[in-house]
Amino acid sequence: MSDENKTFEDPAYTESAAVDLALLPLLEQMLNGVAYCRMLYKEEQPIDFIYVYTNPAFEQLTGLKKVTGKRVSEVIPTIRQSDPELFKIYGCVAAGGAPVKFETYLHALGMWFSLSVYSPKHEYFVAIFDVTTERKLTLEKLKRSEETYRTLFETVAHGVVYQNKNGHIISANPAAEHILGLSLDQMQGRTSMDPRWGAIHEDGTPYLGELHPTMIAIKTGKPVYDVVMGIKQPKLEQPVWIKVYATPILKKGTEEVDYAYSTFEDITDRKRNEEAIRENSLRLKTILDNLFTYVALLDSNGVVEEINKATLERTGYRREEIIGQYFCDAPLWNYNDEVRSQLIAAINAAKLGKSSRYDVVVKLNDELVPIDFQISPVLDNSGQIIGLLPTAVDITERKFLEEELKRQAHLDYLTELPNRRRFMEQCKVELSRSQRYDLTLSILMLDIDKFKSINDIYGHQAGDLVLKKLALIFQKVLRNIDIAGRMGGEEFAIILPETDIEEALLIAERLREIICATEVCLANGLNIDFTVSIGIATLVDNNTNIEILVNEADKALYRAKQAGRNKVCT
């Protein structure tokens, strides 16, 4: 088996990669993330690595859960394409290279990391890291100085640039030099209108020099606040994003601008984070909109923050009618007080960390639709509830199939009459009703005469046609309150509620005559006729059970057969 096909579950592999147990308590308590991994090579090039061990801080810092034994390409599918340099560094160290320390931006996770990597044994490496995504630059400690202003000017993290009344730069602090990537000598004499700044708006369009906030402040004599712009930084490929505040300073006692200063902060990391959030939101919305399941995202109070396309299309609402509203106030829940109460209870349970799932009927457009509804809490990495996730699936088809299966379980598949089990259940119900209210009740047992001969001569398909024809005759001749069932083979039974022996005889004779006069047309043009023998039993004793009554009717049927068939006997 090649290295690239090994899995963590291989016993030999597990033994060779085991973490020193003596180190586990220390690793488990570390605030730094630790990942002990095996590098996989192909043609001596690093292609993947397997997580052998990670400590709790690893999960807390990265948000990656249960990675042990998995390849990084499984855990972070895009990492080989987005961060190839990481594989080169890890691969070099695991192959026997010297330990390295470095800081990098991991594109696949959208996070900055400070890493220390070494190899405890060939093909293995340990990465100890901390996340440094938060502002990497902090304010330098203010040095005690006689000139407090100068100290602040030199050490503040915000860039500060002074320009004369003509807009030429006359001074800049170190933070400005750092953010803009230029020394004071390189900046002096330039104005905000200089095209070399490469200033752009947030949408990427060029920022005209005369619209620069400092130039406007000089021209109008009024401050300009919170202008976001991108500036070309000579040392970087990507623009540096800054938020600018421009303030004009007037000559004492006049309205004339003497000079102006602008302060700005580097918001590049923030912009990247915002962009990552936007991309994640767009990605999430794309995923949601491609789900056939109805999905909404709620805040922890139950207010709708996002809803997918399938829900809007099915309910007939527009997105702006739903976003920002309490989920339980949507009309689909309010057609029924019980449904609304059930939903509110489920939302309250989710706020306490409990998931709920149940089937409920809701109103979608003008239809009442059964749905499989579920609502669960959304937790952050620390286990805090940050939102609620309701999902719903239209189960109309499933309910239909359930009902159909239930129906079919009680019906004879060929005649669609109640089968023996269902017929006996109905018999017990009717007998109990008759006994309770002192009513009469009769049962007919029918058997098709010489049915085996029909099958033998004409085939089983002809026999099936005869059985179906008999079921149709029952539907036409019997009353709505009568119940016919197929007891098995060519034997049938009929319940005649509120029917005494004389009425039962009339009904049986009528059935026999109609059946005797009936022909069944076969596909080959032949017509066959058939007869039935019928036995009758009538309730005469309130202590009789249904089995006894059916047995009496069966005995009467036997006598009809013995009497020459095509007969009715009691």
Beta strands, then each sheet from edge to edge (+ up, - down):
strand 1: 33-42
strand 2: 45-54
strand 3: 100-106
strand 4: 111-118
strand 5: 124-131
strand 6: 159-164
strand 7: 169-172
strand 8: 224-231
strand 9: 240-250
strand 10: 257-266
strand 11: 294-298
strand 12: 304-307
strand 13: 356-364
strand 14: 367-379
strand 15: 385-394
strand 16: 441-448
strand 17: 483-488
strand 18: 491-497
strand 19: 519-521
strand 20: 527-529
strand 21: 532-538
strand 22: 568-569
sheet 1: 2+ 1- 5+ 4- 3+
sheet 2: 7+ 6- 10+ 9- 8+
sheet 3: 12+ 11- 15+ 14- 13+
sheet 4: 17+ 18- 16+ 21- 22-
sheet 5: 19+ 20-
end
